Amino acid sequence: MTNLSATAPYIHGATHYNDLVDWGTQPDSLEGESHSKGRLLFKGPDNSPETGLWVCTPGRWRLSIPRDEFCHFVAGHAIYHGDNGETIEIYPGTCVLFPAGWSGEADVQETIRNVYMLS
């Protein structure tokens, strides 16, 4: 059951929920053609906060995080390589807070699914 227009919007079964919107291919692709789908759960005034589900297929691309972004990965495998040399390996159950200004590369090995919040 899902109710995105409730006073407290919710999605049951976020790990397998498939009523997703096509968000297109990842920009700044370096390898492969990662494709994204998702579902916006809530977006506040001036787009903050924003929260929802995001699913992305394998590929590698550059990214620069414009706002603090918390991600709880519930499926897949990816490796994030920070420009500072740090490596963050993602598996189901991993939570990451990417601070505003974080930059590097995302390398999705197996389709990932995460619940995210931007602030």
C-alpha positions in Angstrom: 0.0 0.0 0.0 1.2 3.5 -0.9 -0.1 6.9 -0.2 2.0 9.7 -1.6 -0.6 12.4 -0.9 -1.2 11.6 2.8 -0.2 14.1 5.5 2.7 11.7 6.2 3.4 10.2 2.7 4.5 6.5 2.7 5.5 3.6 0.5 5.2 0.1 1.8 7.6 -2.4 0.4 10.2 0.1 -0.7 12.7 -2.7 -1.4 10.5 -4.0 -4.3 8.1 -1.1 -5.1 8.0 -0.8 -8.9 5.6 2.1 -9.6 8.6 4.2 -10.6 9.1 7.2 -13.0 11.7 7.2 -15.7 14.4 9.7 -14.7 16.6 9.1 -17.7 20.3 8.3 -18.1 23.0 9.4 -15.8 24.7 12.6 -17.0 28.5 12.7 -17.1 28.8 9.0 -18.0 32.3 7.5 -18.2 31.4 3.9 -18.9 28.1 2.1 -19.8 24.7 3.8 -19.8 23.3 3.9 -16.3 19.6 4.5 -16.3 17.6 5.9 -13.4 14.0 5.5 -12.2 12.5 6.7 -9.0 9.6 7.9 -7.0 9.4 11.2 -5.2 8.0 10.7 -1.7 8.1 14.4 -0.6 9.6 17.7 -1.7 9.4 20.7 0.6 9.5 24.4 -0.1 12.5 25.4 -2.3 13.0 21.6 -2.9 14.3 21.1 0.7 14.0 18.6 2.0 13.4 16.1 -0.8 13.1 12.4 -0.2 12.2 9.3 -2.3 13.3 6.1 -3.9 16.0 5.9 -6.5 17.0 2.9 -8.7 20.0 3.0 -11.1 21.4 0.3 -13.5 25.1 -0.5 -13.9 27.6 2.1 -15.3 30.2 4.6 -14.2 29.9 8.4 -14.0 31.2 11.6 -12.4 29.2 13.2 -9.7 29.3 16.3 -7.5 26.8 16.4 -4.6 25.1 19.8 -4.4 23.3 19.3 -1.1 23.7 17.0 1.9 22.4 13.6 0.8 21.6 10.7 3.0 21.2 7.3 1.3 20.1 4.0 2.7 20.9 1.4 0.0 18.4 -1.6 0.1 19.7 -3.5 -3.0 22.6 -3.8 -5.4 26.3 -3.2 -5.3 28.3 0.0 -6.2 31.6 1.6 -5.4 31.9 5.3 -4.9 35.4 6.8 -5.4 35.9 10.2 -3.8 38.2 12.7 -5.4 40.1 12.6 -2.1 41.0 9.0 -2.7 38.4 7.5 -0.3 36.4 4.5 -1.5 32.9 3.6 -0.2 31.6 0.2 -1.1 27.9 -0.2 -1.2 25.8 -3.3 -0.5 22.3 -3.7 0.8 22.0 -2.2 4.3 24.6 0.4 3.7 23.8 4.0 4.9 25.9 6.9 3.6 25.8 10.7 4.2 27.3 12.4 1.2 28.0 16.0 2.4 27.3 18.9 0.1 30.4 19.4 -2.1 31.4 15.7 -2.1 32.7 14.8 -5.6 34.0 11.7 -7.3 32.8 8.8 -9.4 30.0 6.3 -8.9 30.6 2.8 -10.3 27.4 0.8 -10.2 28.2 -3.0 -10.5 24.7 -4.3 -9.8 21.5 -2.3 -10.0 21.2 -0.2 -6.9 18.1 0.9 -5.0 18.2 3.5 -2.3 15.9 5.5 -0.1 17.4 9.1 -0.1 16.9 12.4 1.5 18.4 15.7 0.3 18.5 18.7 2.6 
